[in-house]
Amino acid sequence: MGQDNELKIFEDKKIRAKWDDEQEKWYFSVVDVIAVLTDNDYQKSRNYWKWLKNKLNEEGSELVSNTNQLKMRAYDGKLRDTDVMNTEQVLRLIQSIPSKKAEPFKLWLAQVGKERIDEAYDPEIAINRALDIYRKKGYSEEWINQRLKTIDIRKEFTDELKEKALQNYDKKAEEIGQNEIGEVERVVMLKVVDQKWMDHIDAMDELKDGIGLRAYGQKDPVVQYRIEGFDMFDKMVNDIKHDVVKILLNINRVNNVERKQTVKITSQGLEQAVNALKNSTPQESKEVSHIPVTNEGPKVGRNDPCPCRQPVKNIKIVVVNNVLKKGE
């Protein structure tokens, strides 16, 4: 299942969806479905879903417990955990929401499922459907053609980069050795994961220290901590993948590595050290007892002037005398 979600259009309203290749099912964002059925904005639909979940739980419905969560790209461009339901669950959800659009939405769900089956047998149908969506949004034919060319060029460029990267990696494996490359991959992966995980823990500690400031922006610190924590975890995973690939593609084998001896131990020096350890007695290593420091001079009161300082008047006289002596 890919990271990016698809946008389905129902009466000019967008619904985020993902296709699961293994289960061969569509998963739709619950909040987007509720927004379509209730004609509410995103925030009101979220609040409605919270209220409906509590109501269904009190009624003992299994619909909420069977709800899944998938990473979907939110409207701010970030990937967030989103409550989703498959087609069967959405049909059950519709029964719990009074709406005039219930029947049209059921027909729309059936059409979405049929389109996926048709596209599996004929990919040209998917291209034509994308063209129809662009035309409904009001884009010109020139923009649509440029868009399709851009997609085609980007796909060719990506495929070429993947092919070259695999070729370079095969060359690295031959240079290092097919038997050693597995061990190198393991060491590099462990090193990068360890470093990135420690950095992530430090970053989470810093986030925890300052998350309370989100309340000044009328945001729940607990919710913001969870959202930003997920984003930081996703960034850590992407950084691990990037660094591992970068290191493996730039690693080189070095032959005939010589170890330099920084300290030279002679037989005479070694014998002296051993004899010194043998001849040493426990009394020589006895700890020196600490003697407390006591004041033998006169006791200074709390408000008495400091005895180590001269009066200001005497200091001025000494300075004047020194100046006069230098003048002579």
C-alpha positions in Angstrom: 0.0 0.0 0.0 1.5 3.3 -1.1 2.2 6.3 1.1 0.1 8.8 -1.0 -3.6 8.5 -1.0 -5.9 9.0 -4.0 -8.6 11.7 -4.1 -12.1 10.5 -5.1 -14.7 13.1 -6.1 -18.3 12.9 -5.0 -20.4 15.9 -6.1 -17.3 18.2 -6.2 -16.2 17.0 -2.7 -12.9 15.2 -2.2 -12.7 11.9 -0.3 -9.3 10.5 0.5 -9.0 6.8 -0.3 -6.3 4.0 -0.5 -6.3 0.7 -2.4 -5.0 -2.3 -0.6 -3.4 -4.6 -3.2 -3.2 -7.6 -0.8 -6.9 -7.5 0.3 -8.1 -5.9 -2.9 -10.2 -3.4 -1.0 -10.7 0.3 -1.0 -10.3 2.2 2.3 -12.0 5.6 2.7 -11.3 8.4 5.2 -14.2 8.3 7.7 -14.1 12.0 8.4 -14.3 12.8 4.6 -17.3 10.4 4.3 -19.1 12.1 7.2 -18.3 15.5 5.7 -20.0 14.5 2.5 -23.1 13.0 4.2 -23.6 15.8 6.6 -22.5 18.8 4.4 -20.2 20.0 7.2 -16.6 21.2 7.1 -13.6 19.2 8.2 -13.6 20.3 11.9 -17.3 19.8 12.4 -17.0 16.4 10.8 -14.2 15.4 13.2 -16.3 16.4 16.1 -19.3 14.5 14.7 -17.2 11.3 14.3 -16.0 11.6 18.0 -19.6 11.8 19.2 -20.7 9.0 16.9 -17.9 6.7 18.1 -18.9 7.2 21.7 -22.5 6.5 20.8 -21.7 3.3 18.9 -19.4 2.1 21.7 -22.3 2.5 24.2 -24.6 0.6 21.9 -22.0 -2.2 21.7 -21.4 -1.9 18.0 -18.3 -3.6 16.5 -18.1 -0.9 13.8 -15.7 1.3 15.8 -13.5 -1.5 17.1 -13.0 -2.8 13.5 -12.0 0.6 12.3 -8.4 0.7 10.9 -5.9 3.6 10.8 -3.7 4.3 7.8 -1.2 7.0 7.0 -3.0 9.5 4.7 -1.8 12.8 3.5 -3.8 15.5 5.3 -4.8 18.8 3.7 -1.8 20.5 5.2 0.5 18.2 3.2 1.6 16.0 6.1 1.1 12.2 6.6 -1.2 11.6 9.6 -2.9 8.5 11.1 -6.5 8.6 9.8 -9.5 6.5 10.7 -10.5 4.5 7.6 -13.2 2.0 6.6 -13.6 -0.4 3.7 -16.6 -0.4 1.5 -18.6 -2.8 3.7 -17.9 -0.7 6.8 -18.8 2.5 5.1 -22.2 1.0 4.1 -22.8 0.2 7.7 -21.7 3.7 8.8 -24.2 5.3 6.4 -27.1 3.5 8.3 -26.0 5.4 11.5 -26.0 8.8 9.8 -29.3 10.4 8.7 -28.6 11.9 5.3 -30.4 12.7 2.1 -27.3 11.7 0.2 -27.2 8.1 1.6 -28.6 6.4 -1.6 -26.5 8.5 -4.1 -23.4 7.8 -2.0 -24.1 4.0 -2.1 -24.3 4.1 -5.9 -21.0 6.1 -5.9 -19.3 3.4 -3.8 -20.4 0.7 -6.2 -19.1 2.8 -9.1 -15.7 3.3 -7.5 -15.4 -0.5 -6.9 -16.3 -1.2 -10.5 -13.8 1.3 -11.9 -11.0 -0.4 -10.0 -11.9 -3.8 -11.4 -12.1 -2.3 -15.0 -8.8 -0.5 -14.6 -7.1 -3.8 -13.6 -8.0 -5.3 -16.9 -7.5 -2.2 -19.0 -5.1 0.6 -17.7 -6.3 2.9 -20.5 -9.5 3.3 -18.5 -7.6 4.8 -15.6 -5.9 7.4 -17.9 -9.3 8.4 -19.4 -10.8 8.7 -16.0 -7.9 11.0 -14.9 -8.6 13.1 -18.0 -12.2 13.4 -17.2 -11.4 14.5 -13.6 -9.0 17.2 -14.9 -11.6 18.5 -17.3 -14.3 18.7 -14.6 -11.9 20.8 -12.5 -11.7 23.3 -15.4 -8.1 22.7 -16.6 -7.4 23.5 -20.2 -6.4 20.8 -22.8 -2.9 22.3 -23.0 -2.4 22.0 -19.3 -3.7 18.4 -19.3 -1.4 17.4 -22.1 1.6 19.1 -20.3 0.6 17.3 -17.1 0.6 13.9 -18.8 3.9 14.5 -20.4 5.4 15.6 -17.1 4.1 12.4 -15.5 5.6 10.3 -18.3 9.0 12.1 -18.2 9.1 11.8 -14.4 8.4 8.0 -14.5 11.1 7.5 -17.2 13.6 9.5 -15.2 12.8 7.6 -11.9 13.1 4.3 -13.6 16.5 5.3 -15.1 17.8 6.4 -11.7 16.7 3.1 -10.1 18.4 1.1 -12.8 21.7 3.1 -12.4 21.6 2.8 -8.7 21.1 -1.0 -8.9 24.0 -1.2 -11.3 26.3 0.8 -9.0 25.3 -1.4 -6.1 26.1 -4.6 -8.0 29.6 -3.1 -8.8 30.1 -2.3 -5.1 29.1 -5.9 -4.2 31.7 -7.3 -6.7 34.4 -5.0 -5.3 33.7 -5.8 -1.7 32.8 -9.5 -2.3 29.5 -11.3 -2.4 30.2 -13.0 1.0 31.2 -9.7 2.8 28.5 -7.4 1.4 25.8 -8.9 3.7 27.9 -8.2 6.8 28.6 -4.7 5.5 24.9 -4.0 5.1 24.2 -5.3 8.6 26.9 -3.1 10.2 25.9 0.0 8.3 22.2 -0.5 9.1 22.9 -1.0 12.8 25.1 2.0 13.0 22.7 4.4 11.2 19.7 3.1 13.1 21.5 3.5 16.4 22.6 7.1 15.6 19.2 8.2 14.3 17.3 6.6 17.2 19.4 8.4 19.7 18.9 11.7 17.9 15.1 11.0 17.8 15.0 10.4 21.6 16.8 13.7 22.2 14.5 15.5 19.8 11.4 14.0 21.6 12.8 15.2 24.9 13.1 18.7 23.6 9.6 18.5 22.1 8.2 17.4 25.5 9.9 20.4 27.3 8.3 23.0 25.0 5.0 21.3 24.0 3.1 23.3 26.7 3.6 26.4 24.6 1.1 25.1 22.0 -1.7 26.0 24.4 -1.0 29.7 23.7 -2.1 29.0 20.1 -5.4 27.4 21.3 -4.1 23.9 20.6 -4.2 20.8 22.8 -0.6 20.1 23.8 -1.3 16.3 24.1 -2.7 16.1 20.6 0.0 18.2 19.2 2.7 16.1 20.9 1.2 13.0 19.4 0.9 14.5 15.9 4.4 16.1 15.9 5.9 12.9 17.4 4.5 10.8 14.5 5.9 13.3 12.0 9.3 13.2 13.6 9.2 9.4 13.6 8.4 9.3 9.9 11.2 11.7 9.3 13.6 9.5 11.2 12.6 6.5 9.1 13.1 8.4 5.9 16.5 9.6 7.1 17.6 6.1 8.0 16.7 4.9 4.5 18.5 7.8 2.9 21.7 7.5 4.9 21.9 3.7 4.5 21.6 3.9 0.7 24.0 6.8 0.6 26.7 5.0 2.6 26.3 1.7 0.8 26.6 3.4 -2.6 29.7 5.4 -1.6 31.6 2.7 0.4 34.9 1.5 -0.9 37.1 -1.5 0.0 40.6 -0.7 1.4 43.2 -3.4 1.1 46.4 -4.0 3.2 45.3 -1.9 6.1 48.3 -1.5 8.5 47.7 -1.1 12.2 50.1 1.5 13.7 51.4 0.8 17.2 51.1 4.0 19.3 52.9 2.6 22.4 55.9 0.4 22.3 56.2 -2.0 25.2 59.7 -3.4 25.7 60.6 -6.6 27.6 62.6 -4.6 30.1 59.8 -2.2 30.8 57.3 -5.0 31.1 59.5 -6.8 33.7 59.9 -3.6 35.7 56.1 -3.1 35.8 55.5 -6.7 36.9 58.1 -6.6 39.6 56.7 -3.3 40.9 53.2 -4.9 41.2 54.7 -8.0 43.0 56.7 -5.9 45.5 53.9 -3.5 46.3 52.2 -4.0 49.7 48.7 -3.1 50.9 50.2 -0.5 53.2 51.6 1.5 50.3 48.1 1.8 48.7 46.5 2.8 52.0 44.3 5.8 51.6 45.5 9.1 53.1 43.1 10.3 55.9 41.6 13.7 55.3 42.4 16.3 58.0 39.7 18.9 58.5 40.8 22.6 58.0 40.4 24.7 61.2 40.8 28.4 61.7 43.5 29.2 64.2 43.2 33.0 64.1 40.7 35.2 65.8 37.1 34.6 65.1 35.4 37.1 62.8 31.9 38.2 63.7 29.0 38.3 61.3 29.0 42.1 60.8 32.8 42.7 61.4 34.8 44.2 58.5 36.9 41.7 56.5 40.3 41.4 58.2 42.0 40.7 54.9 41.1 44.1 53.4 42.7 47.4 54.2 40.6 50.5 54.8 39.9 52.6 51.7 41.7 55.6 53.3 45.0 53.6 53.7 44.7 52.3 50.1 44.5 55.8 48.7 47.6 56.9 50.8 49.6 54.0 49.5 48.6 54.8 45.9 49.6 58.5 46.3 52.9 57.6 47.8 53.7 55.2 44.9 52.9 57.9 42.4 55.2 60.4 44.1 58.0 57.9 44.2 57.7 57.3 40.5 57.7 61.1 39.9 61.0 61.4 41.8 
